[in-house]
Amino acid sequence: MTRAAARLSEPYDHAVIICQDLDAAVDNWKRLGFTLTPRGYHTLGSQNHCIMLARDYLELLHVTAPTPSRQYYWDAQQRGGGCAATSCKSRDAFATAARLREAGIERSEPIEFSRPVRLDDGSEHAATFRVTAVDGAPGARYFVCEHRTPELLWRPEWMAHANGATAIAAMYLVVPAEQVEAAGQTYARMTEGEMSPLRNGAVRVAIDDAELVVTSAAALAAQTGTAEIVREEPGYAAIRLRTADLAVARAHWRTAGVEARDLGPRDTLIPAHAANGVAMLFTQA
């Protein structure tokens, strides 16, 4: 099979990072060297800022009040935040929902929502989305997102970052050791990604040019390359980003007074307590 034939039709989309205080999070992630989109106000009752990368993004999300569609995120927010969900793109949320059902995956019906986006020229437009979610996915919520107006998000003025971030390379999901393989198989079915074994009993699910690493708490250090990332309960422990110039990123962090720990010539760690509850690994592209 050629690489082109093996690529997913629904590639990786974004990670959701829950923030108890969105104003403080904005200041924090700007210090980390990210450009943030203007604040968005969802029709579902949540607010966000996005960090747009070349093909995917990070979403800083805050829930103002619990509602049926936001209850999962509200509960995560009450527990302190962190990375609570991940998603893949969908060209048709209804078709993907049907595929998940046929694969035996219990999921929500697709819902449509929007938020206004103000562009640099002062004009305002509605960014619209359709999502279908799997709340019972191993470790954390998984969902698919159909972007109805991608041109309102992936804009040059929001895609250049002082830390050189260009793409999400990997997500690290912790589950109980005895559930790692089954969880990997579930994610492979949901994403249509290819699962392969890693050392220490972990597995990798290739999702287009990114990967989901499912691991136990005990094997987390072996997968991330550092014992400084620790997570005992199920959920996302770390996100690895590619950067176009790690040396420039390191210089920015020194100037901004950011706590950053170099793990070698090509990797730097931003600890979880400095990034709203999820460790950030930067790798030279």
Disulfide bonds with the S-S distance in Angstrom:
none
